[in-house]
Amino acid sequence: MGEADAARLAERVKSEFRHAWHGYRQYAWGHDDLRPLSRSYRDWYAQPLLTTPVDSLDTMILMGLDAEARDARTLISERIEFDRDIDVSTFEITIRLLGGLLASYELTRDQRLLDLARDLGTRLLPAFGSPTGLPYRFVNLRTGAVKGPETNPAEAGTLLLEFGSLSRHTKDGRFYETAKRALLEVYNRRSSIGLVGQGIDAETGEWTDRDSHVSACIDSYYEYLLKGWVAFGDLDCRRMWLPSIAAIQRYLADDDGAELWYRHADMLTGEPTATVFGALDAFFPAVLALSGDIDRARRLYDSCYKMWMMHGIEPERFDYRTKRIVNGAYPLRPEVAESTYYLYQLTGDPRYREMGEALFESFVRYCRSEVGYASLRDVVTKERSDEMHSFCLSETLKYFYLLFAPPETLDFRKVVFTTEAHPIQRWPGVGRSDPRP
């Protein structure tokens, strides 16, 4: 693929983003998400928090969609208010709203965005008031009341990049220290063989589910161990990442010589429990590549690509041994596009742009609707559902665009992407360990 072809594809992705955004603009303005089939909207809570505009603002900026970005910033500055008596998800609000505000602030230096981020981050801090330091799943933005002690490594351990960036910009170390403690508390409760489970009680620190894997409920915990080291030069994150990835390779990697996958296992014994992989797991080639394990990253990516191509689009969950779909939904997930982008950036192999084009074409073919993008209920029948999650704009279309965009669009080596694809600047020394990785 030549640069002219890549530039043409970048413009096509930009056009598809504009199509999705205009659907939101026309039918869901001032609300959280677009319902593309009914041409209506969905709010997460009793009062909207503008999830789609905040989450996708940095995508517009990177694409050079100045008019759309200006409209979104005006809406955010005029309508958003965090002093609200609503119980919100600590994890989702952190990765979508706090991360979105901080990344957009770095791209624009709009002080209003940083002020909103500081206000939101401060309102989220009471979530960490459990006896263990692990965050409760829900916190009231006005009162600070918490609920939902049963959590998981992903929700408890995927906060450091956003809170660390907030500490850097505000010079308030509470945010970094609080999120890092939560990450440490998960790690310190790993089993004797180095694995974590998918359920933990924030009040007692006891595991409630011993299923171990790299999928939902655990996935981004591992991602942030590595990225905490890369982004902040934090040697504690390095100290946790290295034995964690060693345990993953020993107990979860399923390599028959022809294909590489990652299975489920019991966290205490390492005994395999399921040969299930899926759309969310497709982030792992990106993490492997970022860690320097290019060989495994390439091989796992090839497995992910096969999973996608089996029905023209990837299923939510898939048994890779029987080749049967466990959950056939596709809610517009970005992870395979993310791994395609990382592998292209870290290897320069044009093959990944070519594979990315095939992924993008099928994504448009099966998910584009008249006013936006619609999730799929079933990847076999291609039946659609009335949902366009904010991550379609903040992640999926962003990674497709960056895969084909000119290199000057964003310097991959100067940023670290949060789990919601918000690029934040690398700042070694934010934490207590100064040396760079």
C-alpha positions as CSV (number, residue, x, y, z in Angstrom):
1,M,0.0,0.0,0.0
2,G,1.5,3.3,-1.1
3,E,1.1,6.6,0.8
4,A,-1.4,7.9,-1.7
5,D,-3.6,4.8,-1.1
6,A,-3.2,5.2,2.7
7,A,-4.1,8.9,2.4
8,R,-7.3,8.0,0.5
9,L,-8.2,5.5,3.1
10,A,-7.6,8.0,5.9
11,E,-10.0,10.4,4.2
12,R,-12.6,7.6,3.9
13,V,-12.3,6.9,7.6
14,K,-12.7,10.6,8.3
15,S,-15.8,10.7,6.2
16,E,-17.3,7.7,8.1
17,F,-16.5,9.4,11.4
18,R,-18.3,12.5,10.1
19,H,-21.3,10.4,9.1
20,A,-21.5,8.8,12.6
21,W,-21.0,12.2,14.3
22,H,-23.7,13.9,12.2
23,G,-26.1,11.1,13.2
24,Y,-25.4,11.9,16.8
25,R,-25.6,15.6,16.1
26,Q,-29.0,15.3,14.5
27,Y,-30.8,12.8,16.8
28,A,-28.9,12.7,20.1
29,W,-27.5,16.2,20.7
30,G,-26.9,16.9,24.4
31,H,-27.3,13.2,25.3
32,D,-24.9,10.4,25.9
33,D,-25.3,7.9,23.0
34,L,-27.0,7.7,19.6
35,R,-29.6,5.0,19.0
36,P,-29.0,4.8,15.2
37,L,-31.9,2.6,14.1
38,S,-34.7,4.3,16.0
39,R,-33.0,7.7,15.5
40,S,-33.1,8.5,19.1
41,Y,-30.8,8.6,22.1
42,R,-29.7,6.8,25.3
43,D,-28.5,8.4,28.5
44,W,-26.5,6.4,31.0
45,Y,-28.0,8.0,34.0
46,A,-31.0,10.2,34.9
47,Q,-29.0,13.2,33.7
48,P,-26.8,13.1,30.6
49,L,-23.0,13.5,30.9
50,L,-22.3,14.0,27.2
51,T,-20.4,10.8,26.9
52,T,-20.1,10.7,23.1
53,P,-19.0,14.4,22.7
54,V,-16.4,14.1,25.5
55,D,-15.2,10.7,24.5
56,S,-14.8,11.5,20.8
57,L,-13.5,15.1,21.0
58,D,-9.8,14.2,20.6
59,T,-10.7,12.0,17.6
60,M,-12.1,15.1,15.9
61,I,-9.1,17.1,16.7
62,L,-6.7,14.5,15.4
63,M,-8.7,14.2,12.2
64,G,-8.7,18.0,11.7
65,L,-12.5,18.2,11.9
66,D,-12.4,21.7,13.2
67,A,-16.1,22.6,12.9
68,E,-17.2,19.4,14.6
69,A,-14.7,19.8,17.3
70,R,-15.7,23.4,17.9
71,D,-19.4,22.4,18.2
72,A,-18.5,19.6,20.7
73,R,-16.3,22.0,22.8
74,T,-19.1,24.5,22.9
75,L,-21.6,21.9,24.0
76,I,-19.3,20.6,26.7
77,S,-18.5,24.0,28.1
78,E,-22.2,25.1,28.1
79,R,-23.9,21.9,29.2
80,I,-21.7,19.6,31.2
81,E,-22.0,19.7,35.0
82,F,-20.6,17.2,37.4
83,D,-22.3,18.4,40.6
84,R,-25.2,15.9,40.1
85,D,-26.9,13.5,42.4
86,I,-26.2,10.4,40.3
87,D,-24.3,7.2,41.0
88,V,-21.8,6.7,38.2
89,S,-19.4,3.9,37.3
90,T,-16.0,4.8,38.6
91,F,-14.3,2.9,35.8
92,E,-16.4,3.9,32.8
93,I,-16.5,7.6,33.8
94,T,-12.8,7.6,34.3
95,I,-11.8,6.0,31.0
96,R,-14.4,7.8,28.9
97,L,-14.9,11.3,30.4
98,L,-11.8,11.9,32.6
99,G,-9.5,10.5,29.9
100,G,-11.3,12.3,27.1
101,L,-11.1,15.7,28.9
102,L,-7.4,15.3,29.6
103,A,-6.4,14.2,26.1
104,S,-8.4,17.0,24.6
105,Y,-6.8,19.4,27.0
106,E,-3.4,18.3,25.9
107,L,-4.3,18.8,22.2
108,T,-5.9,22.2,22.7
109,R,-4.7,23.7,26.0
110,D,-8.3,24.7,26.6
111,Q,-8.3,25.5,30.4
112,R,-12.0,24.8,30.6
113,L,-11.3,21.1,29.8
114,L,-8.7,20.8,32.5
115,D,-10.9,22.5,35.0
116,L,-13.7,20.0,34.3
117,A,-11.2,17.1,34.6
118,R,-10.0,18.4,38.0
119,D,-13.6,18.7,39.2
120,L,-14.5,15.2,37.9
121,G,-11.4,13.6,39.3
122,T,-12.0,15.1,42.7
123,R,-15.6,13.8,42.7
124,L,-14.3,10.3,41.9
125,L,-11.8,10.1,44.8
126,P,-14.3,9.0,47.4
127,A,-14.7,5.7,45.4
128,F,-11.3,4.7,46.8
129,G,-12.3,4.9,50.4
130,S,-12.7,1.1,50.9
131,P,-10.6,-0.6,53.7
132,T,-8.3,-2.1,51.0
133,G,-8.0,1.0,48.8
134,L,-9.6,-0.8,45.9
135,P,-12.3,1.4,44.4
136,Y,-16.0,0.8,44.8
137,R,-17.7,0.3,41.4
138,F,-20.1,3.2,41.9
139,V,-19.8,6.7,43.4
140,N,-22.3,9.5,43.7
141,L,-20.8,12.6,42.0
142,R,-22.5,15.0,44.5
143,T,-22.4,13.2,47.8
144,G,-19.5,10.9,47.4
145,A,-21.6,8.0,48.6
146,V,-20.3,4.6,47.3
147,K,-21.7,1.2,46.5
148,G,-20.8,-1.9,44.7
149,P,-17.9,-3.5,46.6
150,E,-17.6,-6.5,44.3
151,T,-15.3,-5.4,41.6
152,N,-12.7,-6.9,39.3
153,P,-9.0,-6.2,38.3
154,A,-9.9,-4.3,35.2
155,E,-12.3,-1.8,36.9
156,A,-10.0,-1.5,40.0
157,G,-6.7,-1.3,38.1
158,T,-7.4,0.7,34.9
159,L,-7.3,4.2,36.4
160,L,-3.6,5.1,36.7
161,L,-3.1,6.7,33.3
162,E,-6.0,9.1,33.7
163,F,-5.4,9.9,37.3
164,G,-1.6,10.1,36.7
165,S,-2.1,12.6,33.9
166,L,-4.4,14.6,36.1
167,S,-1.8,14.7,38.8
168,R,0.8,16.0,36.3
169,H,-1.4,18.8,35.0
170,T,-2.8,19.9,38.4
171,K,0.4,19.2,40.5
172,D,-1.8,17.3,42.9
173,G,-0.3,14.0,43.7
174,R,-3.4,12.6,45.4
175,F,-4.8,11.4,42.1
176,Y,-1.7,9.4,41.1
177,E,-1.1,7.9,44.5
178,T,-4.7,6.8,44.9
179,A,-5.0,5.1,41.6
180,K,-1.5,3.5,41.9
181,R,-2.4,2.1,45.3
182,A,-5.5,0.4,43.8
183,L,-3.3,-1.2,41.1
184,L,-0.8,-2.4,43.8
185,E,-3.6,-3.8,45.9
186,V,-4.8,-6.0,43.0
187,Y,-1.3,-7.2,42.2
188,N,-0.5,-7.9,45.9
189,R,-3.4,-10.3,46.0
190,R,-2.3,-12.4,43.0
191,S,-2.1,-16.1,43.5
192,S,1.1,-18.0,44.4
193,I,1.6,-18.8,40.6
194,G,1.2,-15.1,39.7
195,L,-2.4,-15.0,38.3
196,V,-5.4,-12.9,39.2
197,G,-9.1,-13.8,39.1
198,Q,-12.0,-11.9,37.5
199,G,-13.8,-11.0,40.7
200,I,-12.6,-9.4,44.0
201,D,-14.3,-7.7,47.0
202,A,-13.0,-4.2,47.5
203,E,-13.8,-4.3,51.2
204,T,-12.3,-7.6,52.2
205,G,-9.7,-8.1,49.4
206,E,-11.0,-11.6,48.9
207,W,-11.3,-13.1,45.5
208,T,-14.9,-13.9,44.5
209,D,-14.2,-15.5,41.1
210,R,-11.0,-17.5,40.4
211,D,-11.4,-17.5,36.6
212,S,-8.1,-16.1,35.1
213,H,-7.6,-14.9,31.5
214,V,-6.8,-11.7,29.5
215,S,-10.5,-10.9,28.6
216,A,-13.2,-8.7,30.1
217,C,-12.9,-8.0,33.9
218,I,-9.1,-8.5,33.8
219,D,-7.8,-7.3,30.4
220,S,-6.9,-3.6,31.0
221,Y,-5.4,-4.4,34.4
222,Y,-2.5,-6.0,32.6
223,E,-2.5,-3.2,30.0
224,Y,-2.0,-0.6,32.7
225,L,0.8,-2.5,34.4
226,L,2.8,-2.1,31.2
227,K,1.6,1.3,30.3
228,G,2.2,2.7,33.8
229,W,5.8,1.9,33.3
230,V,5.9,3.2,29.7
231,A,4.0,6.4,30.4
232,F,5.4,7.4,33.7
233,G,8.7,5.5,34.1
234,D,7.3,3.9,37.2
235,L,9.5,1.0,38.2
236,D,6.8,-0.4,40.5
237,C,4.7,-0.9,37.4
238,R,7.7,-2.6,35.7
239,R,8.2,-4.8,38.8
240,M,4.5,-5.9,38.6
241,W,4.4,-6.3,34.8
242,L,7.3,-8.6,34.3
243,P,6.2,-11.5,36.6
244,S,2.6,-11.0,35.5
245,I,3.4,-11.5,31.8
246,A,5.6,-14.4,32.7
247,A,2.6,-16.1,34.5
248,I,0.3,-15.3,31.5
249,Q,2.8,-17.0,29.1
250,R,3.2,-20.0,31.3
251,Y,-0.5,-20.7,32.2
252,L,-2.7,-18.9,29.7
253,A,-0.9,-19.1,26.4
254,D,-2.2,-21.9,24.2
255,D,0.3,-22.5,21.4
256,D,-0.1,-25.6,19.2
257,G,2.6,-24.5,16.8
258,A,0.1,-23.5,14.2
259,E,-1.9,-20.9,16.1
260,L,-1.5,-18.9,19.3
261,W,-4.4,-18.1,21.5
262,Y,-4.9,-17.3,25.2
263,R,-7.2,-19.5,27.3
264,H,-8.9,-19.3,30.7
265,A,-7.5,-21.1,33.7
266,D,-7.9,-21.4,37.5
267,M,-5.9,-18.6,39.1
268,L,-4.8,-20.9,42.0
269,T,-3.7,-24.0,40.0
270,G,-3.2,-22.8,36.5
271,E,-5.4,-25.6,35.2
272,P,-7.1,-24.8,31.9
273,T,-10.9,-24.1,32.2
274,A,-12.0,-22.9,28.8
275,T,-10.7,-22.3,25.3
276,V,-12.6,-19.0,24.8
277,F,-11.2,-15.9,23.1
278,G,-13.0,-12.9,21.7
279,A,-13.3,-9.3,20.5
280,L,-12.1,-7.9,23.8
281,D,-9.1,-10.2,23.9
282,A,-7.9,-8.8,20.6
283,F,-6.2,-5.9,22.5
284,F,-3.5,-8.3,23.6
285,P,-1.4,-8.2,20.4
286,A,-1.0,-4.5,20.9
287,V,0.2,-5.0,24.5
288,L,2.6,-7.7,23.5
289,A,4.0,-5.5,20.7
290,L,4.4,-2.5,23.0
291,S,6.2,-4.7,25.5
292,G,8.7,-5.7,22.8
293,D,7.4,-9.3,22.2
294,I,6.8,-8.8,18.5
295,D,6.9,-12.4,17.5
296,R,4.0,-13.4,19.9
297,A,2.2,-10.2,18.9
298,R,2.3,-11.1,15.2
299,R,1.1,-14.7,15.8
300,L,-1.7,-13.7,18.1
301,Y,-2.8,-11.0,15.7
302,D,-3.0,-13.6,12.9
303,S,-5.4,-15.6,15.1
304,C,-7.5,-12.5,15.8
305,Y,-7.6,-11.8,12.0
306,K,-8.8,-15.3,11.3
307,M,-11.5,-14.9,14.0
308,W,-12.7,-11.7,12.3
309,M,-12.6,-13.2,8.8
310,M,-14.5,-16.4,9.7
311,H,-17.9,-14.5,9.4
312,G,-16.7,-11.2,8.0
313,I,-16.6,-9.6,11.4
314,E,-15.5,-10.7,14.9
315,P,-17.8,-12.3,17.5
316,E,-17.8,-11.2,21.1
317,R,-16.7,-14.6,22.3
318,F,-15.4,-17.6,20.3
319,D,-14.3,-21.1,21.2
320,Y,-11.0,-21.3,19.2
321,R,-10.7,-25.1,19.6
322,T,-14.2,-26.0,18.3
323,K,-14.5,-22.9,16.1
324,R,-17.9,-22.2,17.5
325,I,-19.3,-18.9,18.5
326,V,-20.1,-18.5,22.2
327,N,-21.5,-15.0,21.9
328,G,-22.2,-13.7,18.4
329,A,-22.7,-10.0,19.2
330,Y,-20.4,-7.3,17.8
331,P,-20.9,-3.9,19.6
332,L,-18.5,-2.0,17.3
333,R,-15.5,-3.0,19.4
334,P,-12.1,-1.4,18.6
335,E,-9.5,-3.9,19.8
336,V,-8.5,-5.5,16.6
337,A,-8.1,-2.1,14.9
338,E,-6.0,-1.1,17.9
339,S,-3.7,-4.1,17.5
340,T,-3.4,-3.5,13.7
341,Y,-2.3,0.1,14.4
342,Y,0.2,-0.9,17.0
343,L,1.8,-3.6,14.9
344,Y,2.1,-1.2,11.9
345,Q,3.7,1.5,14.1
346,L,6.1,-0.9,15.8
347,T,7.1,-3.0,12.8
348,G,6.5,-0.8,9.7
349,D,5.2,-3.8,7.9
350,P,2.7,-2.6,5.2
351,R,0.9,-5.9,5.6
352,Y,-0.9,-4.5,8.6
353,R,-2.3,-1.6,6.6
354,E,-3.6,-4.0,4.0
355,M,-5.2,-6.2,6.7
356,G,-6.6,-3.0,8.3
357,E,-8.2,-2.0,5.0
358,A,-10.0,-5.4,4.9
359,L,-11.2,-5.0,8.4
360,F,-12.4,-1.4,7.8
361,E,-14.3,-2.4,4.6
362,S,-16.2,-5.1,6.4
363,F,-16.8,-2.8,9.4
364,V,-18.5,-0.3,7.1
365,R,-20.3,-2.9,5.0
366,Y,-22.0,-4.6,8.0
367,C,-22.4,-1.8,10.6
368,R,-23.0,1.4,8.7
369,S,-26.6,2.6,9.1
370,E,-28.4,5.6,7.6
371,V,-27.6,7.9,10.5
372,G,-24.6,6.4,12.2
373,Y,-23.2,2.9,13.0
374,A,-25.2,0.1,14.5
375,S,-23.9,-2.8,16.6
376,L,-24.6,-6.3,15.5
377,R,-26.7,-8.8,17.5
378,D,-25.2,-11.7,15.6
379,V,-22.2,-11.7,13.3
380,V,-23.5,-14.7,11.3
381,T,-26.9,-13.3,10.4
382,K,-25.7,-9.6,10.6
383,E,-28.9,-8.7,12.5
384,R,-28.4,-5.2,13.9
385,S,-29.1,-3.7,17.3
386,D,-30.0,-0.1,18.2
387,E,-26.7,0.9,19.8
388,M,-23.7,3.1,18.9
389,H,-21.5,3.2,21.9
390,S,-19.2,6.2,22.3
391,F,-16.1,4.0,21.8
392,C,-17.1,3.6,18.1
393,L,-16.0,7.2,17.7
394,S,-13.4,7.5,20.4
395,E,-11.6,4.2,19.6
396,T,-12.6,2.2,16.6
397,L,-12.7,4.9,14.0
398,K,-9.7,6.7,15.6
399,Y,-7.5,3.6,15.3
400,F,-8.6,3.0,11.7
401,Y,-7.8,6.6,10.9
402,L,-4.4,6.7,12.6
403,L,-3.4,3.4,10.8
404,F,-3.7,5.2,7.4
405,A,-3.0,8.9,8.4
406,P,0.3,10.7,7.7
407,P,2.9,10.1,10.5
408,E,2.8,13.8,11.5
409,T,-0.8,13.4,12.6
410,L,0.4,11.9,16.0
411,D,3.8,10.8,17.2
412,F,3.2,7.3,18.5
413,R,6.4,7.3,20.5
414,K,5.5,10.5,22.4
415,V,2.1,9.3,23.7
416,V,0.5,6.4,25.5
417,F,-3.0,5.5,24.6
418,T,-5.4,4.9,27.5
419,T,-7.6,1.8,27.3
420,E,-10.3,4.1,25.7
421,A,-7.7,5.3,23.1
422,H,-7.1,8.7,24.5
423,P,-3.5,9.7,23.8
424,I,-1.7,11.2,26.8
425,Q,1.8,12.5,26.9
426,R,4.6,10.3,28.2
427,W,5.9,11.8,31.4
428,P,8.5,9.7,33.2
429,G,8.8,10.8,36.8
430,V,5.2,11.5,37.6
431,G,5.3,8.6,40.1
432,R,7.8,7.8,42.8
433,S,10.2,6.1,40.4
434,D,11.9,8.5,38.0
435,P,14.0,6.2,35.7
436,R,12.6,5.8,32.2
437,P,11.7,2.3,31.0
